[in-house]
Amino acid sequence: MVPSKDQHILIVGAGVFGLSTALHLVQGGYTNITILDREAVPSSHSAGNDLNKIVRAEYEDPFYTELALNAIQEWQTPFWSDFYRPTGYLLATSINAPQKARETIKKSFASIKDHPRFPAGSFSPVDSLNDIKKYIPELQGKMEGWSGYLNRYAGYARAAKALEYTAKICLGLGVKFITGEDGYATEILFGSEYKGKQVCVGVKTASGLVHTASRTILCLGAHVGTLLPNVTQQVTAKSWAVAHIQLSPEEVAMMEGCPVVNCRDLGFFFEPDEDTGLIKLSANGAGYTNITSNAGTQASVPTSSNEGIPKEDEELIRRLIQEAMPQFSRRELVNKFICWCGDTSDSDYIIDYVPRTIGLLVVAGDSGHAFKMLPVAGKWVQRVLEDGEQSIGRWRWKYGKEKSDDISWRVGQVKDIKDVEFSSPRSRM
Ligand SMILES: Cc1cc2nc3c(=O)[nH]c(=O)nc-3n(C[C@H](O)[C@H](O)[C@H](O)COP(=O)(O)OP(=O)(O)OC[C@H]3O[C@@H](n4cnc5c(N)ncnc54)[C@H](O)[C@@H]3O)c2cc1C
C-alpha cells in the first residue's frame, strides 16, 4: 500500500543512502520524516565522511554507467555543483599489475568510450609516460609501464561537505534529526504478525527510546548486519586504508587541478583539498573483513576503532606516491584510518522490503560505489517505498545466494583485519 504523505517514515542511518532518501522523500511531499544516527552528520561511522570521493561513470556493468551519468548530470546542477569538482579521472595500471586489473580497465573503457552521453573529446588513451605528462603535467614521477586512459567527464565530490549540506537542506525542509544515544538504533521492533509476516513498528535506541513509524528504512552502510543479522548472507563488511599528506600553499598551487589518479594495482589520490591542502590517498585491494560472532553466526562487522592502517597498505600508498609524485615521497602520512563499506558478491545494491516483514525496508550493499549516487539514490528508495516491492531484480533481497569474495573488479585477496600488521599501534574491535 502506498504510504500517505503524512505517515511517519523513520530512516535509520544518516550516511549517503539515508540522507539521499530523506532528501527525495521530503522533496516528494512527505511531511513526517525522522532520521536517526549514532552521530551528528557527518558521522565518523559513515563511509562518506571523507574529504572527497570519485565521481565517474565507467563500470564493468552498463546498468551502473547510466545511473552514474544521471548522477554526474545532477552534480553539475546549481543544487550540487558547489560540492563537485570536474577534474577528470585517470584510470591506469602500473607495470606489475595483475591481468585482472588490466581486464577491468578494458571493460571500464568499453562501457564509456562510444557512449553518446559523454561529451566529444572526453577520452584520451594513455600508453606512455609522454601521454601522462602531456595530459597531467602535475605528475612528476616515472610511472613506469603505466597504461590506461584519461576520462575528462568525471571528477570528485567534496564528500563530507556534501553530506553536511544535504542534512542542512533536509533540516530546512522539516526532516527531524535525532543523533547520539537517542539515535543509535540497537533493536528493530516488531508488533503483531499479519498473514504470517512480522509487522515492523520502529526501532529502539541505545538510550532506551522507542521510535515508532509506519515505515522503517535501514540505511546503515557496513553496519547493517549489526541490526539485521540475516542480511550478512548477502552483505560483507569490508574496509580499506585511507591516508593523507600535507602540502604547503606553494605545493597546493602546483598540484591544483590534477585529475583523480587511480592506479588499479596500487591506489588512488585526489588534487589537494582546497581548505586544508591535504592530498587524500587510498590503497586499492580486495578489502579487510572483521569476522566475529554476530547474533549466533560468523559474520564481518566493522571494528569499533578505525584508526591506523595495515602496513601492507601503507607500503602500497608509499609506492603510489613514489611512482606518481616522488617530490612528496618523504612526506609523513597523516590522518590514517580504515573506511568500511558493505560488499555484495556482484556489487549490486540491495534496496528492498525485508522478506517476511511488513513496513521494513533495507538499503545496503553499497559495494564501495555509492557516494557518487548521493544526488539520485533517494529516488530509487522512494520508488520501492511507494510500489511496495522492488521491480529491479538485481536490487532485490536475494535468498540463498552463494557468497563470494572474488569481486570481479577488485584486485588481490580478502584478508581479515585481525590477521594483518598495522603500521602504527591501534586498538582493535
Ligand atoms: C575507502 C573507501 C573509498 C570509497 N571511495 C568511493 C568513491 O571514490 N566514490 C564513490 O562513489 N564511493 C566510494 N566509496 C563508497 C561510499 O563511501 C559508500 O558506498 C557510501 O558511503 C555508502 O553509503 P551508506 O549510506 O550505505 O553507508 P554510510 O555512508 O556508511 O552511512 C551509514 C550511516 O549509518 C550510521 N549508523 C551505523 N550504525 C547505526 C546504528 N546502529 N544506528 C544509527 N545509525 C547508525 C553511521 O553513523 C552512518 O552515518 C568508498 C568507500 C570506501 C570504504
The ligand as a Gaussian input file, in Angstrom:
#p B3LYP/6-31G(d) Opt

LIG

0 1
 C       37.926000       3.626000       1.227000
 C       36.634000       3.903000       0.516000
 C       36.643000       4.700000      -0.615000
 C       35.460000       4.971000      -1.292000
 N       35.520000       5.750000      -2.405000
 C       34.383000       5.993000      -3.094000
 C       34.433000       6.787000      -4.261000
 O       35.514000       7.264000      -4.643000
 N       33.281000       7.043000      -4.922000
 C       32.085000       6.511000      -4.504000
 O       31.078000       6.734000      -5.170000
 N       32.004000       5.763000      -3.385000
 C       33.124000       5.495000      -2.684000
 N       33.082000       4.740000      -1.550000
 C       31.788000       4.173000      -1.138000
 C       30.875000       5.115000      -0.411000
 O       31.521000       5.833000       0.594000
 C       29.765000       4.244000       0.181000
 O       29.230000       3.468000      -0.881000
 C       28.656000       5.022000       0.849000
 O       29.165000       5.850000       1.858000
 C       27.655000       4.031000       1.436000
 O       26.556000       4.750000       1.931000
 P       25.616000       4.136000       3.058000
 O       24.550000       5.117000       3.289000
 O       25.248000       2.734000       2.690000
 O       26.543000       3.999000       4.344000
 P       27.316000       5.115000       5.148000
 O       27.573000       6.312000       4.337000
 O       28.487000       4.419000       5.756000
 O       26.288000       5.535000       6.299000
 C       25.867000       4.670000       7.304000
 C       25.355000       5.524000       8.454000
 O       24.735000       4.671000       9.420000
 C       25.068000       5.161000      10.715000
 N       24.881000       4.065000      11.658000
 C       25.565000       2.908000      11.722000
 N       25.059000       2.126000      12.676000
 C       23.997000       2.805000      13.232000
 C       23.036000       2.489000      14.220000
 N       23.043000       1.312000      14.860000
 N       22.093000       3.408000      14.497000
 C       22.048000       4.607000      13.851000
 N       22.947000       4.935000      12.893000
 C       23.894000       4.040000      12.577000
 C       26.507000       5.625000      10.577000
 O       26.844000       6.526000      11.619000
 C       26.457000       6.271000       9.203000
 O       26.150000       7.643000       9.277000
 C       34.237000       4.430000      -0.843000
 C       34.215000       3.632000       0.307000
 C       35.404000       3.352000       0.969000
 C       35.344000       2.448000       2.175000

